[in-house]
Amino acid sequence: MKLTNLKIAAAPNPDWVRASVDISFDSISEKRNYWFEVEKPFASYLEANWDAWLCFAAPYALLLGEDIEIDGPVDRLLFNNVSALIRQWKQFHPQYHSPKLNTAGFSSPSSPKHQEVGAFFSGGVDSLFTLLRNSDVPNSGLDGHYTIDKLLLVWGFDIPLDNAALFDTTRTYLQDAAEKLGKTLIVIRTNLLEWHDTYENSWEKVVHGSALAAVAHLLGKKLHTVLIASTFTYGQLIPFGSHPLTDPLHTSARTRIVHDGAQFNRIQKTLHIATSPMALQLLRVCTKTLHADQLNCSRCQKCLRTMLTLDLAGQTRNAHTFRWDGYSPNLFRNIFLKTYSSKLFAEEIRAYATALNRQDVVAAVSTALLRAKLQSPLGILETFIRNRFPKLLRYKSHLLPIKKRIYALCGFSG
């Protein structure tokens, strides 16, 4: 894997500025141009260095079994950290190749011109909690250590580039949140996932922490610290793309990457969000909705488990980004809990509902967890097919209705 032709230039859309690099892959005999873009008012944040692209390339080198050759210098601390990161990944995933890193020397360390702190912000439970606890407002002992200046919203990760209407709706909501908190929202566009099906089902497993770190380093001219919100607590950790052991290993002498909030579980985060009327108007957890006029579909697994927690918190009338007409805890009974995280978060909800003596929620979640044991062969089969035949992901839109029909015949949804 060879990285060449690093440049910052005007994007095809004149309102944006593009940082790009060419990557030549040995295993697939192909050269691809990857890019990130920011709007012109934030062009001064872009850093023309190779650090971002080292973070970007490292997980793909691991997955494809290719060494990395970078046609330019990188930060020495980052080089050493990424070498350690690869060793950690190898412990997580022994089946993968440990790539060698080859660069054209080391860059001279320097400091950002302005000491600003950024945080990735999607409007979901984790990122909204990180924003609330790292604010100037007293946070009831939540131990926020930073004052966040800039909120980073990436278009091209969970919302595809071809769904501009949904992204515009999401951006409008999150821009409103930023303004109410006195923060500045920076939007970044990327084609990173255009070819992601090449790399198996690896986004959550390996890639996404490095992808976020790449964005942080691209904005390194002015950001000295960037927060990535945690997914799991320290006691729940599994090998994962964003992890308290791996996220900080994307740090350079110039830009620090912080994994934030792993001392709090998903219930605790959601309950804290429920205390903020502003946050309840902005909570966006859904990746299923395809409609520009609704942030949350209110029927998928992510939506329903968040709605269950808000219900337990007594906030069904105030969380207006969800549709509560037709809502019932019983909707959760048929949700397909096929992953570690989905079962873990369901168990947290059941424990909290038990403490509150909400037997309707306890019964619904218990049924879903019991069915998860029965449905595990389907989940194992789906994971096997994804890993054994990664190119099928190119036909995901055509195969999804078939998968849903099979699950429905077996009595499962979500």
Buried (B, 14 or more C-beta within 10 A) or exposed (E): BBBEEBEBEEBEEEEBBBBBBBBBBEEEEEEBEBBBBBBBEBBEBBBEBBBBBBBBBBBBBBBBEBBBBBBBBBBBBBBBBBBEBBEBBBEBBEEBBBBEBEBEEBBEEEEBEEEBBBBBBBBBBBBBBBBBBBBEEEEEEBEBEBEBBBBBBBBBBBBBEEBEEBBEBBBEBBBBBBEEBEBBBBBBBBBBBBBBBBBBBBBBBBBBBBBBBBBBBBBBBBBBBBBBBBBBBEEBBEBBBBBBBBBBBBBBBBBBBBBBBBEBBBBBBBBBBBEBEEBBBBBBBBBBBEEBEBBBBBBBBBBBBBBBBBBBBEBEEEBEBBBBEEBEBEBBBBBBBBBEBBBBBBBBBBEBBBEEEBEEBBBBBBBBBEBBEEBEEBBEEBEEBBEEEBEEBEEEEEEEEEEBEEBEEBEBBB
